[in-house]
Amino acid sequence: MPEAERDLVEILAGLGRGEAMALGEAVPLPTRLQFYKPSPKPNSDDVDFYTKWKEGPDDIDVDKIVNRWRRQER
């Protein structure tokens, strides 16, 4: 990616669903693209990362993992 366009990568997180950023040698100016919503709507959804991180899986023994890390030798 050309250096002049690296700052544009920061706005990727601000893109909405159905939006994309086109940039590079084949695109004269960085361009925001917006796509039509599909019909019929896909039978899928985004993962709820906040809840997954907050609750976590039930089958992980954190104490056991930490003890294994501490016993490692280099």
VENDAPE-V163426 format. One record per residue. N is the residue number from 1. RES is the residue in three letters. PSI is psi in whole degrees, 0 to 359 (* if undefined). OMEGA is omega in whole degrees, 0 to 359 (NA if undefined). D_FIRST is the distance of its C-alpha to the first C-alpha in whole Angstrom. Layout:
BEGIN
n,res,psi,omega,d_first
N,RES,PSI,OMEGA,D_FIRST
N,RES,PSI,OMEGA,D_FIRST
END
This chain:
BEGIN
n,res,psi,omega,d_first
1,MET,132,178,0
2,PRO,146,182,4
3,GLU,323,183,6
4,ALA,340,183,8
5,GLU,358,182,7
6,ARG,325,179,7
7,ASP,334,181,11
8,LEU,337,180,10
9,VAL,332,181,10
10,GLU,334,181,13
11,ILE,357,180,15
12,LEU,323,180,14
13,ALA,338,180,18
14,GLY,359,179,19
15,LEU,142,179,19
16,GLY,178,176,22
17,ARG,137,179,23
18,GLY,10,178,23
19,GLU,150,179,20
20,ALA,161,177,16
21,MET,124,176,13
22,ALA,124,178,11
23,LEU,160,180,8
24,GLY,189,184,6
25,GLU,328,183,8
26,ALA,353,181,11
27,VAL,115,184,12
28,PRO,319,178,13
29,LEU,141,175,13
30,PRO,133,187,12
31,THR,134,174,14
32,ARG,128,180,16
33,LEU,146,176,18
34,GLN,127,184,22
35,PHE,149,174,23
36,TYR,146,175,27
37,LYS,140,183,29
38,PRO,150,175,30
39,SER,115,8,34
40,PRO,157,179,35
41,LYS,138,179,33
42,PRO,151,178,32
43,ASN,65,181,34
44,SER,173,180,32
45,ASP,164,177,31
46,ASP,152,177,28
47,VAL,137,177,29
48,ASP,82,185,31
49,PHE,322,182,29
50,TYR,310,181,31
51,THR,319,180,35
52,LYS,318,180,34
53,TRP,322,183,33
54,LYS,312,183,36
55,GLU,316,181,38
56,GLY,167,178,37
57,PRO,154,182,38
58,ASP,340,189,42
59,ASP,19,180,42
60,ILE,128,177,40
61,ASP,96,185,43
62,VAL,319,180,41
63,ASP,317,180,44
64,LYS,319,180,44
65,ILE,314,180,40
66,VAL,319,179,40
67,ASN,320,178,43
68,ARG,320,178,41
69,TRP,316,184,39
70,ARG,333,181,41
71,ARG,351,181,43
72,GLN,144,176,40
73,GLU,153,179,41
74,ARG,*,NA,38
END
